Amino acid sequence: MTYKMPSKKIDGMILGGVYVKKMAGKEAKAKKGVTITNQFAYVIGVRLRESSVDVAPDMKLNEVRAGQINAYNQVEANLQNPRPGLMSQLKVKTKVTEVGKTKVVLQNEKSNMAMVPNSNFNYAIPWGDTQLKAGTYTLTLDATAKGGYHWHFVKNFTVTQKQINSLKNKINTPQQHNYLWWFVAGGILIILLLAIIIYLLLKRKRNDDDDKQESK
């Protein structure tokens, strides 16, 4: 396999990989019962360099919005490393507050991460048991990486009622529990127990009265 480098000499590095997978042959004839077909693939990591100059990584905070992954509600902060430098031992600490307020409604911290050159990803701040309401919020994000790098971002974002409605009835969205039927069932059970106790007491009293009459 050959790769053509950019026409302009690059500093830093290009990181990627070669994905290798065996090409499928002729389809096997259908057989009765359960059949399992195994497929194998692997990736060969590739690092391309044209100089020994190490380029410092950088970080940018792009869009911040309410979103969802695997049915879990979260605030997504898109982080970007726009330079050809590797970012290692990345640690990110975040907090979310309502605009103009200091009370923290969401917070999150992750460490031992990395970002490859010229890449971006959505950093997730899970809602957990917190139900955000429609309004404007402030995300405060601090990130550090190996080499003494530090980034600090403050960015406002808006959560609309339409977004909240689209995120309802999911795995971690708190639901309003209705305990009425539990109370009804508990009340019926108590009444039945009382009825059984009264019946047993009356039956015992009746038996005692019969015994007294027979003794006379």
N, C-alpha and C positions, 0 to 999 in steps of 0.2 A: 504494500500500500504506500502511496506517495502523498505528500501534503505540500501544497504551495503556500509558502509564507507570504505575509503582506508585503507589498512593494516597498513600503517604508520600514526601515529597521526599527524593531521594537526594543524597548527596555522592559525590564520585568519579565513576565512569563505569560504563556497561554496554557491553561490547564484544560484537559478534556479526557476523552477516552474512546477507545475503539470497541464497539459492541459487536460481539461475535456470536452467531447463532447458526446452527446447522439448517440448511435449506430442507424444507419438507419434500419427501418423495411422493410417489403416487399414493393416493388415498387408499387405505386398506378397505377391503370389502366389509360391509356391516355384518357383525356377528351377533348372535343372540346373547342376552345377558349383559353384564356391565363390563366395559372395556376401558382400560386406562392407557393413554398414550403419553409417554414422557418426552419432554422437550428440554434441551440443555442449552444454556447460553452463559457467556461470561464477558467481563469488561477488562480490557487492557488499558491501564492508566497511561496517559501521555502528558508530558510536560515539555513545552517548546520554549527555548531561550536562545537569544542571539547575543547576549552580553551578560557579564557577571554583575551588572548593576541591579541592586534590589530596590524596587520601587515601593514607596510607602503606600499602604492601603488608605482608603478614605471611606467615609460613610455618609450617605444622604438619606434623609427621611422623606419618602414620597407620600403617597396617599394613606390616610388613616380612615377606616370605616368599620361599621358593624358588619359582621359576616358569620359564616358557619362552615365548619369542616367536620365531616363524619357525624352530622346532626348535633354538633356541639356549638352553642352560641359563643362568640368571641369578638373582641376588637382586634382588627388586623392592621398592623403597621408595616408598610412595605419598606424594607431596608435595602439599600443598594450600595455595592462597592464598585464604583465606576472606573477604578484604576487597575492596572495589571500587576497588582501586588496582593500577596496572600495574607489573609487576616486570620490569625490563629489565637487560641485561648481567649475567644470572644466571650464576654460577659455582658448581659443586658439586664437592666433593672428599669421597671416601668411603674407608673401609677396613673390612674385616671380620676379626675375630679370634675365636678360640675363647674362651668365657667364662673369665675369670680368667687368660688368657694374653696375652702381648704380641706374639707372632709374627703377622704379617699374612698371611692366607691369600688374600684378595682385596683389590684396591684399584682405584680408578677416579677419573677427573677429567674434567669437561666444562665448557666455557665458552661465552660468547656465546649463551646461551639466554634465554628470556623466558617469563613466565607471565601470562596475562590474568587479570582480576579474577574472583573466585568460580569458580576452576577447580582441577582436580587432575590429576596424571598419575603414572604409575609410572616412577620413575627406575631405570634398569637398571644393575646391576653384573655384567657377564658373568663366567662361570666360567672361560672360556678353556680352558687345558689342565689346570686344577685340578679334581679330583674331590672335592667335599665329602662328608664322611661324616656319618652321623646324629649329632646332638648339638645343643647350644645354642651360639649364636654371639652376638657383640656387633657391632652396626653403629655406627660413629662417622661422623657426617655434618656437614660444615661447608659453609655456603652464604653467598655474598655477592651483593649486587645494587647497581645504581646508586643513589647517594644515601647511601652509607655503611651500608647495612643488612647485618647479619650474624646468622646463626642457627647454633646448635650443638646437635646432637642425639646422644644415646647411647641405643640401644634394643636389647634382647636379642630374639632370635627363635630358633625351634626348627626344625630340619630333621629330619623323620622318615624312617625307612627306607622307609615306604610312598611318600613323595614321591620319594625317590631312585630307587626301583624304577620309578616312573612316568616318570622322566626319562631312563632308560637307553636305549641304542641310538639315540641321536640324533646330530646332525651333530658337535657338539663334545664329546661325552662320550668321554673317553679309553677306548680298548678294550685289553684284554690281548691282545697279539700272540702268536701261536703260531708259533715259528720252527722247529719240529720238521721239517716237510716241506722247509724250505729246507736244513736240514742233511742230510736224507736225499738230496735231489736233488743237493746239492754232492758228497756222498760217492760217489754213483753216477757222477757226471761224472768225478771224479778216478780212480775204478777203470777207467772206459772209456778215459781218456787213457793210464793206465799200461799197460793191455792192448794198446792200439795201439802204444805205444812199444816194448814188449817184442816184439810181433809183428814190427815193422819191423826191430829189432835182430837177431832170430833169422833173419829172411829174408835180411838182409844178410850175416850170418855164413855162412849156408848157401850163398849165392851165391859168397862168397869161397872157401869150401872147394871148390866145384865148379870154380872157375877154377884153383885150385892143382892139382887132380887132372888137368885137361885140359892144363896146362902140362907135367906130367910125361910 
